[in-house]
Amino acid sequence: MRRLFSYVMLATVCLMSMWGTIARGDRTTGKLVVEQHQDGRVQISNNYYLIEHSPKYGGTIDRITYAQSGKVVGVRMQDGFNGGYRIESDANATMSVDVAPDGQEATVRVSGRYQYRKTSAEACPAVEYTYQYRADSPLVRVRAILPRQEVTQTYTRLMQYAFDFLGEKPFDRIEQLATRGGDGVIMPATFAFNACEDRPKAGVLYRDDVDALGVVNPFLGSFTMDAEAKHIRVRHFMEEWYGRELTTESVLYIGPAAEVDEALENLHGDACTGKKVRDGVASVVPQWRAYFKRQDDGRLVMTSSGDKEAVVVSEGGHTNYHWSDLSVGPSRIDVVMVCRDGDDGMNHWSIDVTPKDEQIGLWTLEFPVVSGIVARDDIDGADYLLFPYKSGARVPNPGASGLWESIYPGQAGWQFLAYWQGDEGLYIGAHDPGVGVKTMRSLPMGDGTLELSMSHSVPGQGTAGNGYAMDYDVVIGPFVGDWFDAVQIYRSWMVEQSWFPKKPLHANEDVPTWLKDVVVSTRRSGLPESVIDTSILRNEAGKAIEYYHGVLDEHADLGAAPTLLSWYDAWWNRELASADKFTNAPTLIRPAGLRKGFERLHEKGIHAVVYLLFGAWDYESPSWQAEDAAQAVVILPNGKPFLQPSRHLGRMCPATTIYQQKMASVVDGLFESADVDGVYLDLGGTRRPLFCFSTKHGHPVGSGSWLTQGKMELLRQMREAGRKRNPEFALIIEGTGDCWLNVSDSYIMFESSLPIRQALYGDYQRTAGGKRSSWDSEPLEALNAAKHFAWGEPIGRLVGREMYSRKLVMYPDRVAYYRGLANHKTVARPWLNYGRMLRPARVSQLSPAGPVELMPDAMIPHATWQAPDGSVAFVFANARHSTEVTFQVEAELAAYEFPGDGSWSLYALDVEATTDGESNPVAQWTHMSTIDGPINRHETLSAGGTMILVAKPTEILLR
């Protein structure tokens, strides 16, 4: 087996302070004051704050009084799970206080359950909170520990530290706290607090000139941090969680605004007695963990490769690791892990887990588990993780950057992880032709090391005697390079799979031509009168109450570029506006004027796809009873149907004939209302696979590849139904996985820090636009739109607010900016719409530099594209709309396979002005230089500017 990354062992451990019995502090002597009241309230005060915990709200913080200013802030800490499970709802939560003997430290402990009004207490997840206070600090450390849960309990969208301010907003400004060292987009960054780590600080902060309240270093790296008008909310979309204990930790800042920076520096300044030692270079032998459901009491039991020594036998090019008679609760199991050398220079692994009786059944298998990954001292530069999140996340210092977790196919669009430092990398990929459901995970271990793993929720989950024999390879091995090189390893396997398109986009007749040529993507919501034309809605008194910037006017303002409209709520029933239900899920309500609206769009060359919702059915609709929809609903592990009372929805199993045929009939029914160009299937590619435990649907209970195969068939039937009515019908889904590419036509992109999806399969399927466009404050003004342009996406999806105020007042500079992007994309479509992404050029020496929390080249989104004719375009966009930027561009010729003998030249591609104001952009070419060596240029981009440099044979006429 090949030898890979260095491992480290933790020689000693950093210990947190342990506190003694309750004592009363005295603030005048520099100690904490701890007061416990008759009504159960607990107050903690020092020279920075007086904080009150109230039993009325589950023991969470209820009120803050700032010691120096006297400002009183009422808060509601709505910690819990999305959907109403909150600790504050537990009337039986208990609260206790421990105070150190010297009065310098105190801990408030809250024990209870995240309760929901319609759920019995024993079915709600238990949690224990600790709030750690110090006499000399404005920082409060908060930890939430969720113990093991029952196997039938799964939760999504964990919500921690959601401060809702009671009454008026008490602060003036919202700020993001920068990462320490300035290397990486802010994503919250802790695992379990350890003073050894020099982890980055990241968070959101409310402040005015006097006081501040902030959330720093939330536990999970993929938390979303929102700071809105009246609350700070930290959310994490937990794809799946059960069984294992989960600990989250964060730090609150409550004190003077002037002392924020000093306090955060002190956050990293604790002394540490731990010491890391290197264990030398070792072969990567993956580990495994298995979770079994006991048949007698339904609880989960976990065992792992660390519980017993394996017997290792090498023979015939294989190495077998055998764990025999390994104890698991009341039963025993055999596990065989096999390694063989692949022709690709990687180690290929598989595993077989077999229970020896029927007292247990395998629930979930984590394999591979690769631990001990650590940055090397002998390599210059930071280490990075490539994680399959949105378009692709480049995570710096992943050993201290929080838990990253995403499910495939869902938020994760591919089945591999990569880690690299300098030009040395580690690749971990599941080369699974069956594209079964997997959870991809990156977990810092608290000692600076990193663990990468994949979880397989196996078919037959938890049934008596259930095991799992992996019928595909997990590939682990070294590579030379960075994220782009890791992508090529997976791509070389992916393009050979049966579910992958057989032709690239430019030659694929199955994809509508109009969709291939789209330049601008926009979205609107509502009936034709609020979508097609610019209009103002007035109340009975004649006062304007809503403003709508129509798609036709936007289309003209952007130079009539080829446009795709995602039309939301085309069947929205205004009489149900106050009801929290999806009336088009999937029942159609057909308003008048829809057909005429489509005709007007088509007259202007605008194509429109209409909104549908994936995976849900309104159980109060007539069709629910008439079509026996209850027989196709997802069944939960406890045997109950998956119903959402708050929205009157049933969650549907995609593998059922009833639901597949229903969605196909919905698509067919659209044409009774209008000549639609396609559908946009919301949640079609992003919704986590809903494990179904029905024994009547014809699939194995739980999870497995049947989920993916069932959804493939559902998408295939929807597209086939549309194509029968319109040969140019397009099926577009929200997000995507590589396995959906042959049964869909496009997808909506969620941008992150890397264009991984485009590098993987951009020449086979192009995105239909971003989730939405946006206009940020300086200097990030046009960052999203600049990414759209350089990464080969349509410009947008625009919602009408980017270029116009809420009262339809035009921002001429923004209109000119978006129009410029559209014009340049129009003439560059051979590369930006039809090309294959190649290795990006190296961009450095930006002046002015970007914000410290971004990657060094983030303010110049850039990419390299090869057109079907072999020419190569280097594309750059300035994310600043108000400031020009200079930078250095370097490109080695070997990466692009064109010669350096002068037979090729570099040309600048621009847009030639026309008499009609560039409504019909014409390419303008300028010869820059012959290519006789590596490209090394110093360039300047004007504010909001773009640059396209094309390498082509010199003798080819370019006009």
KAJOHU-V899320 format. One record per run of one state. SS is the DSSP state (H for helix, E for strand, C for the rest). FROM is the first residue (numbers start at 1). LEN is the number of residues. If there is no record, write none. Layout:
ss->(SS SS)
from->(FROM FROM)
len->(LEN LEN)
//
This chain:
ss->(C E C H C E C E C E C H C E C E C E C E H C E C E C E C H C E C E C E C E C E C E C E C E C E C E H C E C E C E H C E C E C E C E C E C E C E C H C E C E C E C E C E C E C E C E C H C H C H C E C H C E C E C H C E C H C H C E C E C H C H E C E C E C E C E C H C E C E C E C H C E C H C E C H C E C H C E C E C E C H C H C E C E C E C E C E C H C E C E C E C E C)
from->(1 3 11 27 30 33 37 42 46 49 54 55 58 61 67 72 78 80 82 85 87 90 94 100 105 114 115 116 121 124 126 135 139 147 158 166 173 178 203 208 211 217 220 221 223 228 231 237 246 257 268 276 284 287 295 300 305 308 311 316 318 329 331 342 347 356 360 374 383 388 393 397 398 401 403 409 416 422 424 432 438 445 450 458 459 460 468 470 473 481 483 495 505 508 513 517 520 526 528 531 535 539 544 549 551 558 563 569 574 577 594 604 606 614 616 619 622 627 629 633 634 635 636 641 642 643 645 649 653 657 671 678 683 692 693 702 703 705 726 730 735 738 741 746 750 756 762 770 771 783 791 795 799 804 805 810 811 812 828 829 833 836 839 842 848 860 867 872 879 885 892 893 896 904 913 922 931 935 942 946 954)
len->(2 8 16 3 3 4 5 4 3 5 1 3 3 6 5 6 2 2 3 2 3 4 6 5 9 1 1 5 3 2 9 4 8 11 8 7 5 25 5 3 6 3 1 2 5 3 6 9 11 11 8 8 3 8 5 5 3 3 5 2 11 2 11 5 9 4 14 9 5 5 4 1 3 2 6 7 6 2 8 6 7 5 8 1 1 8 2 3 8 2 12 10 3 5 4 3 6 2 3 4 4 5 5 2 7 5 6 5 3 17 10 2 8 2 3 3 5 2 4 1 1 1 5 1 1 2 4 4 4 14 7 5 9 1 9 1 2 21 4 5 3 3 5 4 6 6 8 1 12 8 4 4 5 1 5 1 1 16 1 4 3 3 3 6 12 7 5 7 6 7 1 3 8 9 9 9 4 7 4 8 6)
//
